[in-house]
Amino acid sequence: MIACYLTGVKVKKVKFFGLNEAYVIHENPDALRSVIITIAPFVLGNWIAFYFFTSSFNQLENSNPLGFVFLWLGFSLAHYSFPSFQDAKNTFNSFKDFYSFRLVKGNLLIRLIVLVSIPFVFIPLFIVLGLMLLFNYFYFLRLLWIAFIFLFSFNQVSALTLMNSFIYSFS
C-alpha cells in the first residue's frame, strides 16, 4: 500500500488482517511502478522483520515479554513478504506490454534500445519473480528464508556461513 501511494498508483481496497493473506487492490500501474509495488513488500517486510528479530533478542535478554511479540511480528513479516502470484503476473504483464508496445510503436533508436535491454532487464526480472514465486509454492523454502533472516539478525557470520554451505551442497 505504501509503495502504491509513493508511486502515485490509486489504491482501491486494502485488507490488513484475516484468515487469509492480506492484500491491496490497486489500479494497473506502468511497468516500473509495477516492479516497485511487487518488490517493495519483500524488501521492506524483510528489513522490518530483521529489526523486530534484533529487537526481540534485546528485549528477551532483559526478561521483557515484549520480546515474544517482536519475535511473532518478525516471523509474520518475513513469512508474508513474498509477492503473490497475482503481483508477479501483473508485473510480468506490465513489462510484456511495455516491450511489445515499444518494439512496435517506437522509432528505430527506441526499438533498438528496448531490444538490447531485454537480456539485461526483462529476463533477469522474469527470473527473480520466478524464484520469488517458488517460495509461494514450496513452503519449506519460505521456512528456510525465515530461519535465515532470524539467524542473520542474531549472528550475521553464522547465517552467511550456513547459506554458503547450503548453496554448495546443491552444486
C-alpha positions as CSV (number, residue, x, y, z in Angstrom):
1,M,0.0,0.0,0.0
2,I,2.8,2.4,0.9
3,A,4.5,1.6,-2.5
4,C,1.3,2.4,-4.3
5,Y,1.0,5.7,-2.5
6,L,4.7,6.6,-3.1
7,T,4.4,5.8,-6.8
8,G,1.1,7.5,-7.3
9,V,-1.0,4.4,-8.0
10,K,-4.6,4.6,-6.8
11,V,-5.5,2.1,-4.1
12,K,-9.0,0.7,-4.4
13,K,-9.2,-1.8,-1.4
14,V,-6.9,-2.9,1.4
15,K,-7.2,-5.9,3.8
16,F,-4.7,-6.0,6.6
17,F,-6.0,-8.9,8.7
18,G,-8.0,-12.1,8.4
19,L,-7.7,-15.8,8.0
20,N,-6.1,-15.4,4.5
21,E,-3.2,-13.3,3.4
22,A,-3.5,-9.5,3.5
23,Y,-3.9,-7.8,0.1
24,V,-4.0,-4.5,-1.7
25,I,-6.2,-4.0,-4.8
26,H,-4.9,-1.1,-6.9
27,E,-5.2,0.3,-10.4
28,N,-2.9,-1.1,-13.1
29,P,0.5,0.7,-13.0
30,D,3.0,1.0,-15.7
31,A,6.0,-1.4,-15.8
32,L,8.4,0.4,-13.5
33,R,5.7,1.2,-10.8
34,S,4.6,-2.4,-11.0
35,V,8.0,-3.7,-10.2
36,I,8.3,-1.3,-7.2
37,I,4.9,-2.3,-5.9
38,T,5.7,-6.0,-6.3
39,I,9.2,-5.9,-4.8
40,A,8.5,-3.3,-2.0
41,P,6.7,-5.7,0.4
42,F,9.6,-8.2,0.1
43,V,12.3,-5.6,0.7
44,L,10.5,-3.6,3.4
45,G,9.0,-6.6,5.1
46,N,12.3,-8.4,5.5
47,W,14.1,-5.3,6.6
48,I,11.4,-4.7,9.3
49,A,11.4,-8.4,10.2
50,F,15.2,-8.2,10.7
51,Y,14.6,-5.2,13.0
52,F,12.0,-7.0,15.0
53,F,14.1,-10.1,15.4
54,T,17.1,-8.0,16.6
55,S,14.9,-6.0,19.0
56,S,13.4,-9.3,20.3
57,F,16.8,-10.6,21.3
58,N,17.5,-7.4,23.2
59,Q,14.1,-7.5,24.9
60,L,14.4,-11.1,25.9
61,E,17.9,-10.6,27.3
62,N,16.3,-8.1,29.6
63,S,13.5,-10.5,30.5
64,N,10.9,-8.3,28.8
65,P,8.0,-10.3,27.5
66,L,7.6,-7.8,24.7
67,G,10.4,-9.7,23.0
68,F,7.9,-12.5,22.2
69,V,5.6,-10.0,20.5
70,F,8.6,-8.8,18.4
71,L,9.5,-12.4,17.5
72,W,6.0,-13.0,16.3
73,L,6.0,-9.8,14.3
74,G,9.3,-10.7,12.8
75,F,8.2,-14.2,11.8
76,S,4.9,-12.9,10.4
77,L,6.5,-10.2,8.3
78,A,9.2,-12.5,6.9
79,H,6.6,-15.1,6.2
80,Y,4.2,-12.9,4.3
81,S,6.7,-10.7,2.5
82,F,6.9,-12.7,-0.7
83,P,5.0,-11.4,-3.8
84,S,1.8,-13.2,-4.6
85,F,1.2,-14.9,-7.9
86,Q,-1.1,-12.0,-8.9
87,D,1.6,-9.4,-8.2
88,A,4.2,-11.3,-10.2
89,K,1.7,-11.8,-13.0
90,N,0.8,-8.1,-13.0
91,T,4.5,-7.1,-13.2
92,F,5.3,-9.6,-15.9
93,N,2.3,-8.4,-18.0
94,S,3.2,-4.8,-17.5
95,F,6.7,-5.4,-18.8
96,K,5.5,-7.6,-21.6
97,D,3.1,-4.9,-22.7
98,F,5.8,-2.2,-22.4
99,Y,8.2,-4.2,-24.6
100,S,5.5,-5.2,-27.1
101,F,4.4,-1.6,-27.5
102,R,7.9,-0.1,-27.7
103,L,9.1,-2.7,-30.2
104,V,6.1,-2.0,-32.5
105,K,5.4,1.7,-32.0
106,G,8.8,3.3,-31.2
107,N,11.2,4.9,-33.6
108,L,14.2,2.9,-34.7
109,L,16.5,4.0,-31.9
110,I,13.9,3.3,-29.3
111,R,13.3,-0.1,-30.8
112,L,17.0,-0.9,-30.7
113,I,17.4,0.2,-27.1
114,V,14.4,-1.8,-26.0
115,L,15.6,-4.8,-27.9
116,V,19.1,-4.6,-26.4
117,S,17.6,-4.2,-22.9
118,I,15.7,-7.4,-22.9
119,P,18.5,-9.7,-21.7
120,F,19.6,-7.1,-19.1
121,V,16.1,-6.1,-17.7
122,F,13.3,-8.3,-18.8
123,I,14.9,-11.7,-18.4
124,P,16.5,-11.0,-15.0
125,L,13.2,-9.6,-13.8
126,F,11.4,-12.7,-15.1
127,I,14.0,-15.0,-13.2
128,V,13.8,-13.0,-10.0
129,L,10.0,-13.1,-10.0
130,G,10.0,-16.8,-10.8
131,L,12.4,-17.5,-7.9
132,M,10.2,-15.5,-5.5
133,L,7.1,-17.4,-6.6
134,L,8.9,-20.7,-5.7
135,F,8.6,-19.5,-2.1
136,N,4.8,-19.4,-2.5
137,Y,4.6,-22.9,-4.0
138,F,7.2,-24.7,-1.8
139,Y,6.6,-23.8,1.8
140,F,9.8,-25.3,3.1
141,L,11.7,-22.6,1.1
142,R,9.7,-19.9,2.9
143,L,10.6,-21.6,6.2
144,L,14.3,-21.7,5.2
145,W,14.1,-18.0,4.4
146,I,12.5,-17.1,7.8
147,A,15.2,-19.2,9.5
148,F,17.9,-17.4,7.5
149,I,16.5,-13.9,8.4
150,F,16.2,-15.0,12.1
151,L,19.7,-16.4,12.2
152,F,21.1,-13.4,10.3
153,S,19.6,-11.0,12.8
154,F,21.2,-13.0,15.6
155,N,24.6,-13.6,14.1
156,Q,25.4,-12.5,10.5
157,V,28.6,-14.6,10.2
158,S,26.9,-17.8,11.1
159,A,24.0,-17.1,8.8
160,L,26.2,-16.4,5.8
161,T,28.3,-19.5,6.5
162,L,25.2,-21.6,6.7
163,M,23.9,-20.1,3.5
164,N,27.1,-20.8,1.7
165,S,27.2,-24.4,2.8
166,F,23.6,-24.9,1.8
167,I,24.3,-23.5,-1.7
168,Y,27.4,-25.6,-2.1
169,S,25.6,-28.7,-1.1
170,F,23.5,-28.4,-4.2
171,S,26.4,-27.6,-6.5
